[in-house]
Amino acid sequence: MSETSTPGPGHLQLKHHYLGLDPASLKQSLANHLAYTVAKDPLTATERDWFTVTAHALRDRLIERWMETTRTYYRRDAKRVYYLSMEFLLGRALTNSALNMGVHDECCQVLAELGLSLEAIRETESDAALGNGGLGRLAACLLDSMATLRLPGYGYGIRYEYGMFNQHIRDGWQVEHPENWLRYGNPWEFPRPEVLYPVQFGGRVVEYTDAAGRFTSRWVDAETVMAMAYDTPIPGFGTNTVNNLRLWTAKSSRELDLRYFNEGDYIQAVADKNSSENLSRVLYPNDATICGRELRLKQEYFFVAATVQDILRRYLSAHADLRGLPEKVAIHLNDTHPALAIAELMRLLLDQHQLDWAAAWEITVATFSYTNHTLLPEALETWPAPMLERLLPRHLAIIHEINRRFLEQVRHRHPGDMERLRRVSLVAEGDPKRVRMAHLAIVGSHAVNGVAELHSQLLRERVFADFEALYPGRITNITNGITQRRWINQANPALAQVLNAYIGRGWVSDLDRLGELEALADDHAFQAAFAAAKHSNKQRLAGLIRQHLGQEVDPESLFDVQVKRIHEYKRQLLNVLQIITRYNRIRRHPETGWVPRTVIIAGKAAPGYRLAKLIIKLVNDVADVVNNDPAVSDRLRVVFIPNYDVTTAADIIPAADLSEQISTAGTEASGTGNMKLALNGAVTLGTLDGANIEIRAAVGAENFIEFGLDVERAAALAGGGHDPSALAAADGELLEVLEMIGGGYFSPGAPERFRPLLARLLEEGDPYLVLADYRAYLEAQERADVEFRQAQRWNRMAILNVARMGRFSSDRTVREYAERIWGVAPAPHD
């Protein structure tokens, strides 16, 4: 619903009347949209046309509930939470909307009567390319849960015209192609050309004393870009609540410069317009260059500047006193990317609304909260002060003033402790000085949370120990969660049908109901139904692999899955070492009764991350050798599935038998892929890292295959307590594998290709302890083989994984945020 003004007595009062959800009403809507939206008749309509028609029919029904939801929030003057995130990986919306609205079966029925298939139609829908990995998938889950729990929740982000990239594999290498997800339009979004805000860059700051004797700052001579809103409805499950995701696109503050155009310089005429609109063109520009880093910073400010203006506009439409803002508004920062919102709110309160510093700061801290998503020091975002000074001079001045006042408080508490001041300062010394965005987010928020118990503990004890001492209790834990609506009900209909038949549909809105499966773990009929669902998912994935990659895999084999962003700390390289070791063992002892295994790896590497891209090449080179060796190919297959996204995840995860969660202990904040895989009946093979620890505690140690160093031992070794070269020399199998990689066994035409990976392991200290965990990892894989051979035992383990995953619902996560951090309550309507 467009919100350019507040509903009131002078507004048109719409009747509370919803379009029907019955087959006849849906069929009439399809006919109307076929004629009046796509202007086709059934003889000429394509599957894409039918997707558009079906989407609009569902959208009509969402709009009615969306408008009533918005009216309810205004009518109740409800406190609202605004979730700011650079990523929202929503996936496809057609099936999700139909399921959440309770009309999936009716849609299937109506389309079947027309000789159509909902499954075929949905394949024409593009994934919304608004994210890269777990950050965006988490944000999407939380929006789903907010709407399902009927909480007044809004998402805010950027409407990227192109996603990160489409990943193609050419000769084993990752090749990036534009991800033009909007090529055919997006029927779910609503452009709001009337919702337009100026966003400034550059210029200078003028300081003066106004007529009232008040010291004042004014930002002048800045370049202006306009932010225009696009709204997307987010439906809850089994409720009429439909919340809003508002995404910003950049528009030039001036259109074509006709002076240049009329002089014949057409390129210059559009140069300024294109430069402005590049802000929302692509997700995560390559930050390997100064221009790329500058564009990234401008993106972050662009979206928070528009968002904070929009939030204040909405608040002031119904309230006069900004001191009451924290009572009606909660702004949540999903990682540090939106942290400039703290400085932006301060700027607006000080410069536009003339509040004094103390009042503005009190409002800001009470309004903001922040989720940290990383333990890696190199991943904690910082920005060069000179870049901020050039692009956002007023904000840098505000950050310096926040820092000055903050450090003064620290001096009072710890006089003479210069080292502590250096550690906690919002500005890190160096050439150049850099602004620490996590420090800004912590100091400027009333609550900070980690996303798993171990992660939050390490934040308090190690990463932000100084802040924990300064603000006891500010850093808390809220473990991540996932939505079962997307990750079983939609992604795994085979399992959903089994669950519905045995325990009813209550689990879709209350995941704790899965606990009822425990009593069925040894029931032969249920075990058979559960196993049949898994096998059908494996057959489906095998068919997709055959169709798209031309490779044959055996659905009877153990499907061993590692799907996540390619990064050294996630240790896909450790998995590759294990694959090669298994390959060598099978060749050496072909008579052994090997458990047939299909290893499935998927994930994107950042375009500028050379080693991650080299790992992808190694996976594909190893797969080429293994899959073409007749001595092992019936017992070991390796498949790299390209372009991992939400839809691909929904194809892979329901088919997984074994979930690889093998990050170095102390590096993964939480993970949500680990939750999705366990929820779909995969047994986790993992380290005690992130949420793995809580998953293990929930499902039982006997249903979790643990291996590797714990956090304390890993920290000790990473600090220089091990010699990776000595480890390799002392382990014959490991040494053989490394020599095969380094000697060109998998790259005969380029024997030096993988030397950088070996140098990372042997000469640069093996920072992620791949070699240190190698032997324990092999032993864990052997345990997985032993368990998988016992079909009934494995099936029971898988069932208990599903049964005990109730607490990992994003519904629980959102309830904790609402009660402990945001202070928001449900605002239902009929």
N, C-alpha and C positions, 0 to 999 in steps of 0.2 A: 504494500500500500504506500503510495506517495505521501510524504509527511512534510509538506511545505507550510502547513499551518495546523493549528490545534483544532480538533473537532469541538464544536460548541453549538449553542442554540441557533446561530445563524446559518449553520451548515445543513445541507441536504441530509436528512436522516434516512439511511437505507434500511429497508426491511430485512429482518433476520430470516432469510429463506435460502436454503441451499438446493442446488441442483441434485437430482437423484443419483444414487449410486447403483441402481438396479440395471440389469442388462438392457432393458428397453431405453432408458434414459441415456445410457452410454452410447447405444447404437445411433440414437438420434443426434447426439453430439458429434459422433464421427462423421455422419452424413453431412451435417452443417459445415464442419471444418474442411471436409474434402472439397465442398463446393466453394466456400467463402474464404478459406484461409490459403489453400494451395491451388484453388481453381482447377481442379481435375475431376474426371469421373472415374469410376472403378476400372474402366478398360485401359486407361492411360497412366494411372497412378503407379509409381514405383514403390519399392519397400521404404525408401527414404521419405517419400511423401506420406506413407502410412505412419511412419514414425512421427513425423511432424503433426499429423492429424491426431494421433493418439495422445501425444504430449500435450497438445492444446486442449483436448477434451479433459485430461486430468488437471491441467493448469487452471481451467475454468473453475473447477471445484476447489482447488487450492486457494484461488483468489478470494472467494467468498469467505473462507475461514481465516485467511490472512488479514483481510480487512476487519473482520470482527475481532480478531486477536488484538490488532492495533488499537481499535476503539476501546477495548476492554482495558488495555494498559493505561490509556489516557484517562478513562473514566475512573479507574481505581487509584490513579496517581501512583502507580507501582514503581518501586525502585527497580532499575534496569541494570543489567550487566552488559558491558561492551567488551567483546573478546577480540583483541587486536593481534593479528597474525599475518606474517608475510606469505603464509601458505595455507591453502584449504584444498586438500585432495578429496573431492566429493565423489569421484567416480561417476558412473552413469546414473542418471536420475529417473529414467522411465520406470524400471522395475521397482526401485526403491520407493518412488512416490505411490505406485499402485499398491505395494504391500503395506506401506504405512497408512494409507487411506482405507485399506481393507477391501479393495476392489480388484485385486490381482486375478482371482478366479473368474470374476465377471468379465474382465478385459479379455482373458484367454477365451472365454466362451463366445463373446461377441465377435472377436477376430476370427475364431475358427469357423463361425457361421458364414464369414465373408471369404473363407478359403485362405486365411492368413494365420501366421504364427507369431505370437508375442516374442518368442525367443529369436526368431529371424529378424523381426523388426528392430529389436533392441540392439542388434549387432551393427546397425547403421549409426548409432549414437556415438559420438566421440566422448572420451573421458575429458572432464573439465581439467585442463592442464594448468592448474593453479598451485602446483607444489612439486616437491621433489621426493620426499621421503616421509619418515615417521612423524615429523613435525606437522606436516599437512594432513596426514591420515588421522592423527590424534585430534587436530582441530575439527575435522569433519565429524568425528565420533562425538565430540563434546557438543557440537551444535545439534546433532540428532538427539542427544540425551536432554539438552535444555528444553527442546520443543516437546519431547515425550513427557518430561516432568512438569510441563506447563510453566516453566520459568521465563520471565521476561528477559530474553537473551538475544543479543545481536552480534553477528560477526562483522568485522571490518577488515578489508584487505585490498589488494590490487587486482584489477581485471587485466591480467597479462594477455596480450594479443597472441603471443607465442609462449608455450611452456618452456621448460628447461631445454629440451631437445627430444627428438625422436631418435632412439638409439638403434642404429643398424650395425650389423657385424659384417665386415668385408675382409676376407682373408684372415679372419680371426681377430681383427682389430675393431675397436669401437669407432664408429663414424657417426658424427652428429648431423642430424638434419632438422630443419625448422619444424616445430610442433604446432602446426596451424590448426588448432582445434576449433577455431571459429569460422573455418572455411565455408561451411554450409549454414552458418547462423546458429543461434542458441535459443530454442523456444522457451527455455525456462527463465530467461532474464528479462527485466523491464528497464529500458533506458529511462533515465530521469534527467532530461536536459535542463529542467528547472532547478535541479539541485546541483549548484555550481559554486565552487569556492576558489578564491585566489590563493595560490601558494607561491611564496617568494624565495628567490635565491640571489646571493651576491649582495651588492650594495654596501652600505656603511651604516654605522650607528652614530646618531647625534645625541649628545647628552646636554641637558639644560635644566634650568629651574623654571617651573611654570609660574603663572600668575599667583597661585596659592602658596608659593614658596616650596613646592614639592619637587624633589629631584626626579627628573623624568628622562627616559630614553626613548628614542624614536628610530625605527629602522627605515632608511630612505634609499632611493636610487636603486632599488632592487628590480631584478627581472621577474616577471609574473608568468606563472603557468596556471591554467585553470584545471581544477579537478571536477569531473562530472561523475555522478553516481549511476550505477547499474544495480538493481535489486533482484535478488533471487530468493523465492520462498523456500523455507526449510520446514517440512511437515514433521510433526511428532507422530509416534505410532499409537493408534487407538485413541486419539484425542483430536479435538478440533483446533488445537493450538498450531499455528503456523508462524514461525519466527522469520526474521529477515537476515540475509547476508548481503551487506552493502559493499560493493567493490568499486574502486575508483579508476577511472581512465583519464589520461592526460589530454588536454585540449590546449591548443595555442591560444594565448590571450588576444592574438590578432590573427586574422586569416591571411591570405596571400598579400604580400607586399606589392601592391599594384604599381608602385614606382618602378621596381625592378622588372615586373612583368611587362609593363608597357614599353620599357627600354629593350626588351628582347632577352633579358637575362632570366629565363624561366627557372633555371636551377637555383639561383639566388633567391628568387621569389618564394620558393617553397622551403628553402633551407631552414629558416627560423621556425616555421610551422613544424617541420619534421623533427627538428632538434627538440622542441618542447614535447612533442607527442612520443618521442622515444622513451620517455620515462616509464610508460606502462607497456612498452612493446614486448619485453622479454623477461622471463624469470631468471634471476641470478646471472647478470652479465659476468663474463670471465673476469675475475678480479686479479688476474696476473698482470694487468696493465694499469697505469695510473688512470686512464680514461674509464676503464671498467670499474675500478674502485670508486671513482667519483660518481659514476652513474648509479652504483649500488647505494651510496650514501644519499644521493638525491631521491632515489626511489623510497628509501626508508622515511625520509622527512616528508616527501610528497604525500604519502598515504596517512601519516599520523597528523599532519597539519590539517588536511581535509577532514579527517575523522574527529579531531578535537573541536574544530569549528562546528561540525554537524551535531556533536553531542551537546555543546553549549547552546546552540540554537534550539535544540529540542527541549532542553531543560528550561531555558529562559522563556519559552513559549507558554509555560505554565507556572513559573516561579520567578519572583523578582530578586531574591537575595541569594547571591552566589555562595554565601557562607553555608547554605543548606545543601550544596552540591553533593557532599559525601552521603547524605541521607537518601538521595534519590539516584545516585550514579555510582557504579563500580566499574572502573576501567582495568582490564586485566591484560598484561603484557605477556604474550606467548614467546618466550625467549627475549633476547636483548634487541632484536631488530626494530621493535617499536619504541625503544627506550627514550628516543628523542621526544616522545609525547609528554614526558615529564617537563622538559624544558619549554615545550610549546605551550602547555597549560599555564606554566608560570608566566611566560611572555604575554599571553592573552589577559591573564588576571592582573598583571602589573601595568602593561602598556595600554591596553584597550579599556579595561574596567577599573583602573586606578586604585586597586587594592594596595595596601602596604605589604612589605615583604613578609612579615610574620603571618598575616592572615592568609596570603596567597600560598605560602609554604604549608601551613596547617591544612588547608583545603586539599592541596596536591597530594600530600602524604596519605591523608585519610581516604583519598579517592583511588589511588593506584595500588595494584598488587602485581607480582611478577613471578613467573615460573622459569626456573633455571633448567636447562636441558643438557648441560655438558659438564664433565669433570676435567676435560683436557685443557690445560692452560692455553695452548695455542688456538683453541676454538673459542675462547672468550673474546668477544668482539671488542676491538679498539679502533679509534679513528685518529689520524694525524691531526693535531691541533691546527696546523697551518691550513689544512683542507677545510676544516670546520670554520676557521676564521674567514676564509675566502667565500665559502658558500653560505654559511649561516652565522654571520658575525654576532648577531644579537644573542643567539643561543649559546655560543661559546662564552660570551660575557656572563650570561645567566649561570652556566655550568661553573665558571670560575668563582662566581659569588656563592653558589651552593657549596662548592668545595672549601672556600675560605671560612665560611661559617661552620661547616662540618668539622674541619681540622681544628678550629678554635675549641670546639667542644672536646675533641680528642685530647688536645693539649691540656685542658683543665683536668681531665681524668687521668692522664698519663704524662705528667710534666717531664720534659727532658727526653722522652722516648722518641727520638728522631726516626729510628728504624720503623717503629709502628706507624708513624705519620706517613712515611714513604710507602709502606705496604697498603694502607687504606685510602690514600689519596685518590680522588677521581681522575687526577692527571698524573700519568707516569712520566718520570723524567727520562730524557733521552734526546736524541737528535734524529727526528723531531720529537717533541713531547706528544704523547698520545692520550686521548680521553678514553677511560675504561668504562664501557657502557654497562657492564654488570654492576660496577660500583655505583654508578648513577641510579640504576634500577633498584638496588638494595636501599640506598639512602633515601630515595624518593618514593618508596612504597611502605605501606604499613604491614604488609605480609609478603613473605618470599617462600616459595615451596620448591622442594625437589620432587622427583617423580617416581621414586622407589625408596624403600626404607634405607637400603644401603647408600644410595645416592644422597639422600638428605643427611644421613649421618656423616658422610664424607664432606659434604658442604659445610656442616657445622664444625667438624673437627679438623679439616685440612684446608679446603679451598678458601673458605670464608670464615675461618676461625676468629679472626680479629673482629669481624662484624658480629659474630655470635656473642662475643664478649661485650661489645658495645650495646647491642640490642638483644638481650636474652629473650628467646621465644619468638623472635621475628621470623627465623628460618624454621619452617615446619615441613612435614611430609604429606603429600597427597599422591598416592600411587596411581599411575596411569590406568586407563581402562579402554575397552573397545566396545562398540555397539554390536550386540548380537543380532540386531535387525539387519545390518549390512553383512556381518561376517558369518552368520549361519542362515538366517531366514532367507536372505537374498543369494548369498554366495554358494550355499550348500543345500539346495532344496531336497536332495536325497536324504540327508541326515535330518533335516527339519521334519520331513514326513514321518520318519521313524520316531522322533521325539514326540510329535503330535499324537501319534497312534498309541504310545505307551504312557505318556505323562500329561497329555493335553497341551494346549497352546500357551499356558500361563508363563512359560519361560521367556517368551518373546518380550514381555514387559517386566518380568521379574526373574533375572537369571539365577537367583538362588534356588529356584524351583528345579534346576538341573540336579540338585542334591537327591531328588527322588530316584535318580538313576542308580544310585549306589546299591539299592536293594535288588537291582536287575543285573548287576555286574556278572553274576554267575548263572543267570537264567539263559538256558541254551537257545530258546527262541529269540530272545532279545539279542544275544550275541550274534546269532546268524543274521538277523535283520541289520544290525549295526555293521557287521562285516560286509554284507551285500551292498550297503550304501557306500562304504569306503571303496569297494571294488569297482562299483559303477563310476565313481569319481576318477579312479585311476584309469579306467578304460577311456573315459572322456578326455582326460589329459593326454593319454597316449595317442588318441585320434588327432588332437590338436597339434601335437608334436609332429606326427606324420604329415598332417596337412600343410603346416607352415614351415617346417624345417626339413622335411623329407627323411626323418630318422625314425627307425623302429625301436620302440622300447617295450619291455614285457610288463604288463600290468600285474603279473604274479610276483615280480621282483619287489624288493624293498625299495620304496621311493624315499630317497635320502635328500632332504631339501634344505638349501641355504639361500634365502631370498632376502636381500637387503642392499642398501647402498654399498658400493665397493669402496672399502677403506681399509687401511692397514690394521687399525685396531679391531675391526670386525673379523679379521684373520681368515679371509678366503684363502690366503696363501697356506695356512695350516691345513685346510681342507685339501688343497691340491697336493701337498706333501703326502697326506694320507692316501689319496687316490693312487698316486704313483707307487707308494709302498704296497698297496693292495694289488696293483697290477703286477708288480714284481713277484709277489708271493704266489699269485695264481699261476703265473708262467713257470715258476720254480716248482710248484707242487700242484699240478693240474688234477691229481687224483683226489685231493681233499674235497670234502663235500661243502663247497663254498655256497653261501647264501647269495643268490643272484641279487645284484644291487644296481639301481639306476640313480646316479647322483645328478641332481638338478640344481643348477646355480643360476641366479638371475640378479641383476642390479646394474645401476648406472654408475659410472665414474665421472666426477666433475671434469669438464673439458681440460682444465689446466693441471689436473692431478696425474702427472706422468707415471708414477709407480702404480697407481690404481688401474690405469689403462693397460699397463704392462701385465698386471695380474690377469685381466680379462683375456689378453692375448695368450698367456700361459695356459689358462683354463681351456681355451679353444684348441691350442696346439696339442695339449695332452689328450683332449677328447678325440682329436683327429687320429692320433696314434692308437689309443685304446679301442676306439670304436671300429677300427679297421684291422684289428689283430684278431684273426679267427680263433686264436688260442684262448682268448678271454672274453670275446664279445658277447657270448651267451651268459656270462656271469658278472660282467661289469660294463656299464654304459655310462657315459658322461655327456650331459646335455646342458649347454648354456642357452637360456631362453632370453631373447633380446627384448628391449624396450619394456622393462618391468614398470607397470603402473597398477592402478587399483583393479582394473578389469583383469589384467594378467594375474595379479595376486589372487583374485577370486577363482581363476582357473586352476592355479597351482595348489593353494593352501588346502582345499578340501581333499586333495589326493595324496597329501603327504603322510608317510608313515613315521618318519624320523625328522625331528626339527633340530637343525644345527644352530645353536646359540652359543658361540665359542669365542666371544670377545675376551680380551685380556681382563682379568679381574680388576675392577677399579676404573674401567674406562667407559663402559656403557651406562648411561644415566638410568634407563629403564628398559626400553624396547617395548614395542607393541606387537611386532611380528611374532614374538615368542608366545604372546597371549592368543593371537588368532590361530596359530598352529595347534596349540594345546586344546583350545576350545573346539577345534575340528577333529580332534582325535589323533593327533600326532604325539608321539612320545619325545620328550625333550632330551637331547644330548647336549649338555651345556656346562659352562663354568659357573661358579658362584658369583655372578656379576649382575648388576641391575636388578630387574624384577624376576630374574631366574630364581633368586633366593626365595622370594615369596611364592612363586609358582611351585617350587619344590616343597615348601612347607605346606602348601594347600593340597597338592595332589598326592603327597607322600613320597618319601625318599625312595621307596621301593618301586615307584612308578616314574622315576626320573633318573636318567643316567648321568651322573656327575663325574667331572674330571677336573684336573688342573690345579694350579696354584690359587690360594685364596688371596684376599686383598693385601694382607700384611706381608706375606711371602713375596707376592708379585712386586710390591713397592720396594722391598729390600733388594730384590734382584735387579729391578729397573734402575735402582740407585747405584749400580756398579758392582753388585754382588755376584756376578756370574761371568763366565767366559764362554760365549757361544761357539767359538772355534774349537775349544776343548770338548764341549758337548758333542759337536759333530764328529770330531775325531774319535771319540770314545764309543760312538754308536754306529756300527757297521751298516745297518739298514739306512739310517739317516744320511750317512756319508755317501752311500751309493745313490740315493735320490738326488742329493745336491750335485753330485758329479754328473748325473744324467742331465739335469737342468743346465748346468754350467758348461757341459761338454757338447751341447747341440743335439742330444738324443731326440728332443722334441722340436728342434729347429735346425735340421741338418743344413739348410741353405744359409743359415745365419747363426753360427754357433755362439757368438757373443751377445745374442739378443737379450738374454735374461741375466747378464752379468750385474746390472743395477740391483736386481732383486737379491742376488747372492751377496752383493756388497752390503746391502741393508742388513742382512742376517749375520754375516760373518765379520764385517769390517766396521760397521757403524753401530755395533752394540746390540743388535736385535731388540729395538726399543719396546716391541710388543710381545716379547718373550715367546715367539713362535717355536723356537728350538727347545726352550725350557719345558714347554708343555707337550712336545711332540710325542714322547713315549707314553705319557698318561692318556693322551688322545687316542693313540692306537689301541690301548687296552680298553678304553671306553667303547670304541667301535667293535671290538671283539665281543664285549658284553651285549651290545645291540644285536649282533649276529646270533648269539646264544638265545636271547629272548625271542627274537623273531622266528626262530625255528620252531618254537613252541606256540603254535597259532592261538590256542585257547588262552595261554598266559598273556601273549601280546595283546590280544583282543581285550582282555580284562584290563590291562594297563591303560589302553587307549580309552576305554569306557570310563574308567575312574578319572582320567585326565579331564574328560568332558564334564563329568558329574561334579567335579570339585573346582570348577573355574568360575563359580558364581560371583565371587568378590571382585573379579577383574572386569565387570561390566562398567562401561563409562557412566552408567546411571549412578552407580555408587560414587564414582569419582566426582561427578557434578554435584551430587548431594553434599559431599564433603566441602567442595568449594563454596556452595551456596550457604551452608550453615556456618562454616568456620572462617571464611575469607570475605565473600561478597556481601553477605547479609541480605540476600534476596529470597523472596518467598513465591510460591506458585500463584499465578493469577489466572485461574481457569475461566472458561466461558462455555456456554451450552453448545 
